[in-house]
Amino acid sequence: MERLKISVALEDGPQSIIQLQDRTRLTCDFVGALCALACEGLVRLDIYDTALGPHTIVLGP
């Protein structure tokens, strides 16, 4: 269910972690879920120029 909500939200384009969290209203460990999806190659986290945080940009695969 979490994966589907995140995927649907990302159809509107890249967003920050905080924006995605606000849009999906998931009750799980949101950052943990995003990191798991990134490890599986289902999303990309833009952590090349800045550290992982609420303003990190999340992109589709």
N, C-alpha and C positions, 0 to 999 in steps of 0.2 A: 504494500500500500504506500509506504514512504517513497519508494523508488518511482512509482507512478506519479505521485503528486509533484515530486521534484522534476521529473521529466516533462510533465505538462507545463509547469511554471517556466522551465528553460526554453520552451518553444517560442517565447517572446524575446529571446536573446540572452546574452550574458547579463548576469546580475551579481550584486555583492551577496555575501553570505547572509547579512542582516536582512536584505530585501527578500531573499528566498525564504528565509525563516518566517518573515511577516506574511508572505503570500501563501505559504503552505500550511501554517499553523500546526506543525507536527508536534507531538508530545514526546517524542523520543530524543535521545542525545543527537541533536541536529548536526553538529560538527563531526561527530563520530560517524554518522550515517553518510555525510558527504565524503569523508576520508575513505570510508569503505567503498563507496561508489567510484571514487578516483582510483583506488587500487585495482578495481575491476575494469578500469578503462571506460566507465560509463559516463563520467563527467571529467572535466579538467579544472584544476585549481591554479590560478595565476599566482604562483608563489616564487617566481623567478626574481622579481625586483623588490618584493616586500615580504615580511613574515606573515604567516597564517593568522588571520584575525577577522573581525566582523566585516571589514571592508574588502576582504579578498574577493576577487572576481571569480565566479563559477561559470564555466562554459560547457556547452554540450560536448559530446565526444568528438 
